[in-house]
Amino acid sequence: MIEAWTLRVLLEVAGRGSFSAAAEALSMTQPAVSRQISGLERRVGVPLFRRLPRGVRLTQAGQTAVELARDILVRTDALEARLRAFTSLTGGQLNVSAFPSANARLTPEAIRRFAASHPGVAVHLVRPDEAGPLAAIRDGRIDVALLTSWQLFADPVSAKHDLSASRLTDEVLDGLDLVPLCDERLHVALPADHPLARHQRVPLRKLKDERWIEGAYPDCLGPIPPIAEALGGPPQIAFFCDDWNGKQALVAARAGVMLVPTLTQAALRPDIVLRPTVPVLPTRRLYAAAAAPPFRSPAATAMIEILTTICRQPVDA
C-alpha cells in the first residue's frame, strides 16, 4: 500500500522539479527524498521522473501519478477534517429520541442549549421503530434516548416494577450506558374550576369516580396497583391519547384527569392546575441512554451533560 506521505513527497518533487528543493521544503535529506521516489517507482513498475543534470522532469506516467496523488490527498485531508469535526463538535449530526411529555419542555430546551454551544452539529429528533430505542442505539440509528423506569423495568404480566440495578444490567444493557437524570414526582392535573382544585393536596380516594386520561408508555398512569389501592378500585380510563397537548385539552374541557411528571409541569396550560396527591404516588426515574464508550460520540456526551444540567435545575410548577 502506498503511504500518504510518499504521495506528498511525490507532489513536492513534481512541484519544485528537484529532489534537493523538495527535501528542503519537507525538512528531509536529499537521499531520503530520492529513496522515497525510487521506492515508489519500484512499486508501480514505471519511472515517474527523468533525472536531468539539473533537477528532474515528470514522465508521462509521472504526470498521471501526480494527478491521482493530488486527488487522493485532497480526499484524505477531507476525511481527516470530517472526522476531526466529530471529536471537536464542529460537524456531524446527533440523533435524539424522546417521548411526548419530555418533548413538551426538556427536549426542546436541551436542543436549544446544544445548538447554542455546538452550532456545527445538526440535531435530529427521531422516532424509534418497533425494535425500540435501545436497539436503535446499538445499531447506531439513535445517539441519545430519553427513557423512564416504567419503560425499562415494567413487568407486562404483573405490572410490577423492579428497580434492581442487577436486573437492569443483566436484562436490558448490552454495550449501553444508562445515565440517571432525575426522579420525577407525579401530580394530578385538574381543570382550574374543579372542586378539588382548591385543595393544596388531593386525596386520591376522592378521585375514585373521576374519569382518567391514559396515554402510551411512558406517558401513562404507570404502575396501576398503587393508584388502584389509593383510589379504592381501578381507575376509570375513559380516554386514550398519545398527544401531550391533546391530553391537556381533555383535562381543560373537564373530560377527565391525568398524571403529570415533574419536568412537564412548567409547560402546562393556564386553565389546568396541578396538585400533589395523598398518598404520594411512586416517582418515575428518567434516564438518558447512549452507547457505552468508546462508541459514544462526543456529541452524545455533550447532550447528556446538558440534559443532566437541566434536570438538576428547580422546576417552577
Phi, psi and omega in degrees: 000133179280128182279152181299325181296321177300320179293325178293321176296317178305312181295323181293317179295316181296321182288327185260345176070020184199138175295320183294316180294320178295320180298318180295319181292328184264002183058044178238172172272157179298319178297326180294320177295317180300319179295321178301313182290319180297318178297321178295319180295321177296322183292317182273346174078023181207142178294139179255338180227147166267124178279120182249164177305326177233096177087198183224160177225139181294139168279177177297319177295323179296321177299318176296318180298320181294317179299315180291320180297319180298318179294318180297317183289326175299315179292322178295317178297320179295320178300313181296319180294318180295318181290324176296331179297327179293317182284331181267358180059038175252002180196182181090192180217162181228122179259124183238143173234148180207182180244165191306314183293327175293326180286352179287330181214308189298307184297312178301320180294321178295318179295320179300313181293321180296315181297324179293325182274329185225069186296341181282347181263125179276125180259132178238135174261114188240159178255126178295154176276192185297337180290341176095165185294325181294318177296323180293326176293316179298325181277354180084009180275338177231139180264319180223131178235135173270129182223163176239165177298333179296323179286324188276331189239003183292134172265108186297342181276310185262348183062022176265156184240129180245110182267028179293126179296326180293321178295321179300313182295317185286324191253339187245313188275136175206092184077015181240157171246143178239113184258115177293131180258314179187168172254116184271130173281154180245123176247159178267137178261128181234154170300147185300332181262015178292142181303327181278353181294340179282345182280145174287326176227142184252117173295127183298331182297336178282354178257013184302322184267002179284154172268139186251150178254119182257159178218177179285155177305137358263010178274071187217188179282352177073212180294113186294321185309315179297322179291315181298321179295318181288326180284336186089017180166167181295146179295145178274097182277113183255336184225142174238120184217125179279331187280127184294319178293325178295321178296319178297319180297324178294320178295314181298330180277007180064025180279336182179184178238163180210172177260144182231125178281164188306307190290352179258352189293336180275000183241032182263160176296151180288345180265019176236142175242152179247139179223136171297157182251158172235117358288166178290134180282155177301143179286163178242119181276135179256135181234154166249123180256140178204168176295145177285150176302147008269009186273354177281132181283154175303327179296320178296319178298318179296320179294319179297321177297320179294315179300319179297318179297314180298315183292339179276348181278147179295146179253129176276107183263000000 
